[in-house]
Amino acid sequence: MTASGIISAIIIGAIIGVLARLVLPGRQNISAVMTVVIGIVAALIGTRIAQEVGVKTTDGVDWIEILFQVGLAAVGIGLFAGFGGRLRTPL
């Protein structure tokens, strides 16, 4: 992967992560770095799922692919925030 590919993956991951946090209700106790990491992973997995479903790359905006990516990122952030909150609370 080239340097421009890595930079674009980080930017897209950050955008997907921020969109996912906007979709989730309430406040998530999660760092910005973890939001970007989850966003990058969700973007990669969402792209793969969209290709498997039959949504090919188009000349315009791939809205279905973005929905997959944001949905996966929202689930990932929700799970991370939920498990992270449970791990910090004493029994």
Backbone as numpy.savetxt, mean C-alpha at the origin, in Angstrom:
# Nx Ny Nz CAx CAy CAz Cx Cy Cz
17.21 -3.68 -10.92 16.36 -2.51 -10.92 17.26 -1.28 -10.92
16.91 -0.31 -11.75 17.71 0.90 -11.86 17.39 1.86 -10.72
18.21 2.90 -10.60 17.99 3.89 -9.55 16.66 4.61 -9.74
16.31 4.90 -10.99 15.03 5.57 -11.24 13.86 4.64 -10.92
14.03 3.35 -11.13 12.98 2.38 -10.78 12.77 2.29 -9.28
13.86 2.34 -8.53 13.76 2.31 -7.07 13.09 3.58 -6.55
13.49 4.71 -7.09 12.91 5.99 -6.66 11.43 6.04 -7.00
11.05 5.59 -8.18 9.63 5.60 -8.55 8.83 4.63 -7.69
9.42 3.48 -7.32 8.73 2.53 -6.44 8.49 3.15 -5.07
9.46 3.90 -4.56 9.29 4.56 -3.27 8.21 5.63 -3.34
8.21 6.41 -4.41 7.21 7.47 -4.56 5.82 6.87 -4.70
5.67 5.87 -5.56 4.37 5.22 -5.73 3.93 4.55 -4.44
4.85 3.90 -3.74 4.53 3.28 -2.46 4.06 4.29 -1.43
4.71 5.45 -1.40 4.31 6.50 -0.47 2.91 7.00 -0.79
2.63 7.19 -2.06 1.30 7.67 -2.46 0.24 6.63 -2.14
0.50 5.37 -2.45 -0.45 4.29 -2.16 -0.66 4.18 -0.65
0.42 4.28 0.13 0.30 4.21 1.59 -0.52 5.35 2.15
-0.29 6.57 1.66 -1.06 7.72 2.13 -2.53 7.57 1.75
-2.81 7.13 0.54 -4.21 6.92 0.13 -4.88 5.86 1.00
-4.14 4.83 1.34 -4.70 3.78 2.20 -5.01 4.31 3.59
-4.14 5.16 4.11 -4.40 5.73 5.43 -5.59 6.67 5.40
-5.83 7.32 4.27 -7.01 8.17 4.15 -8.29 7.35 4.10
-8.21 6.15 3.55 -9.38 5.27 3.44 -9.76 4.70 4.81
-8.76 4.43 5.64 -9.02 3.81 6.94 -9.60 4.84 7.91
-10.64 4.46 8.67 -11.19 5.39 9.65 -10.31 5.46 10.90
-10.35 6.57 11.58 -9.62 6.71 12.84 -8.14 6.97 12.63
-7.44 6.95 13.75 -6.00 7.22 13.74 -5.24 5.90 13.81
-4.23 5.76 12.95 -3.39 4.58 12.96 -2.06 4.94 13.60
-1.64 4.16 14.57 -0.37 4.39 15.24 0.73 3.65 14.48
1.16 4.25 13.36 2.13 3.62 12.48 3.02 4.73 11.90
4.30 4.44 11.76 5.24 5.46 11.28 5.08 5.69 9.78
5.62 6.81 9.35 5.57 7.14 7.92 6.42 6.15 7.11
7.54 5.73 7.67 8.41 4.78 6.97 7.68 3.45 6.76
6.99 2.97 7.79 6.25 1.71 7.66 5.08 1.86 6.68
4.48 3.04 6.65 3.41 3.31 5.68 3.94 3.18 4.26
5.13 3.73 4.01 5.74 3.64 2.68 6.11 2.20 2.36
6.67 1.48 3.32 7.05 0.08 3.08 5.82 -0.75 2.74
4.76 -0.61 3.52 3.52 -1.34 3.24 2.94 -0.91 1.90
3.03 0.39 1.59 2.55 0.88 0.30 3.32 0.29 -0.88
4.63 0.16 -0.74 5.45 -0.43 -1.81 5.08 -1.90 -2.02
4.97 -2.64 -0.93 4.61 -4.06 -1.04 3.21 -4.20 -1.64
2.28 -3.36 -1.18 0.91 -3.43 -1.71 0.86 -3.05 -3.19
1.68 -2.09 -3.60 1.72 -1.70 -5.01 2.22 -2.85 -5.87
3.25 -3.53 -5.42 3.78 -4.66 -6.19 2.78 -5.81 -6.26
2.20 -6.16 -5.11 1.23 -7.27 -5.09 -0.04 -6.89 -5.85
-0.49 -5.65 -5.70 -1.69 -5.19 -6.40 -1.52 -5.21 -7.91
-0.34 -4.85 -8.37 -0.06 -4.90 -9.81 -0.10 -6.34 -10.30
0.48 -7.24 -9.55 0.48 -8.67 -9.93 -0.94 -9.22 -9.97
-1.74 -8.90 -8.97 -3.13 -9.38 -8.93 -3.91 -8.81 -10.11
-3.72 -7.53 -10.39 -4.43 -6.91 -11.52 -4.07 -7.58 -12.84
-2.81 -7.94 -13.00 -2.38 -8.63 -14.22 -2.99 -10.02 -14.30
-3.08 -10.71 -13.16 -3.66 -12.05 -13.13 -5.16 -12.02 -13.43
-5.83 -10.96 -12.98 -7.27 -10.83 -13.20 -7.56 -10.48 -14.65
-6.59 -9.90 -15.32 -6.77 -9.59 -16.73 -6.75 -8.10 -17.03
-6.41 -7.29 -16.04 -6.30 -5.85 -16.26 -4.89 -5.58 -16.76
-4.78 -5.32 -18.02 -3.46 -5.06 -18.62 -3.14 -3.58 -18.51
-1.88 -3.26 -18.69 -1.44 -1.87 -18.66 -2.05 -1.12 -19.83
-2.61 0.04 -19.53 -3.25 0.85 -20.56 -2.49 2.16 -20.73
-2.91 2.94 -21.72 -2.28 4.23 -21.95 -2.68 5.24 -20.88
-3.87 5.08 -20.33 -4.36 6.00 -19.31 -4.08 5.49 -17.91
-4.90 5.94 -16.99 -4.77 5.54 -15.59 -5.45 4.20 -15.40
-4.76 3.28 -14.75 -5.31 1.96 -14.46 -6.04 2.00 -13.12
-7.31 2.41 -13.15 -8.07 2.62 -11.92 -8.29 1.32 -11.15
-8.52 0.24 -11.84 -8.74 -1.04 -11.16 -7.47 -1.47 -10.44
-6.34 -1.30 -11.08 -5.06 -1.64 -10.45 -4.83 -0.78 -9.21
-5.14 0.50 -9.30 -4.98 1.40 -8.15 -5.90 0.98 -7.01
-7.12 0.56 -7.34 -8.04 0.08 -6.30 -7.48 -1.15 -5.60
-6.91 -2.08 -6.35 -6.27 -3.25 -5.74 -5.13 -2.81 -4.81
-4.30 -1.90 -5.28 -3.14 -1.47 -4.51 -3.55 -0.76 -3.23
-4.48 0.18 -3.33 -4.91 0.92 -2.15 -5.64 0.00 -1.17
-6.46 -0.92 -1.69 -7.16 -1.87 -0.83 -6.19 -2.76 -0.07
-5.19 -3.27 -0.76 -4.19 -4.10 -0.10 -3.38 -3.31 0.93
-3.04 -2.08 0.60 -2.30 -1.24 1.54 -3.15 -0.92 2.76
-4.44 -0.67 2.57 -5.33 -0.40 3.70 -5.41 -1.61 4.62
-5.53 -2.78 4.04 -5.56 -4.01 4.84 -4.23 -4.19 5.58
-3.12 -3.98 4.88 -1.81 -4.13 5.50 -1.59 -3.14 6.64
-1.97 -1.89 6.42 -1.80 -0.88 7.47 -2.72 -1.17 8.65
-3.94 -1.58 8.35 -4.88 -1.92 9.42 -4.38 -3.09 10.25
-3.87 -4.10 9.59 -3.33 -5.27 10.31 -2.10 -4.89 11.13
-1.21 -4.12 10.53 0.01 -3.73 11.23 -0.31 -2.86 12.44
-1.21 -1.90 12.25 -1.59 -1.02 13.37 -2.32 -1.81 14.45
-3.16 -2.76 14.04 -3.90 -3.57 15.01 -3.01 -4.48 15.81
-2.13 -5.18 15.15 -1.23 -6.09 15.86 -0.19 -5.33 16.66
0.29 -4.20 16.13 1.25 -3.40 16.85 0.65 -2.83 18.13
-0.61 -2.42 18.08 -1.28 -1.90 19.26 -1.49 -2.98 20.30
-1.80 -4.20 19.89 -2.01 -5.29 20.81 -0.71 -5.73 21.46
0.38 -5.66 20.71 1.65 -6.10 21.27 2.15 -5.15 22.35
1.78 -3.88 22.29 2.26 -2.91 23.24 1.42 -2.87 24.52
0.18 -3.33 24.49 -0.65 -3.26 25.67 -0.35 -4.43 26.61
-0.23 -4.15 27.91 0.04 -5.24 28.84 -1.19 -6.10 29.05
-0.96 -7.33 29.42 -2.07 -8.25 29.68 -2.71 -7.97 30.97
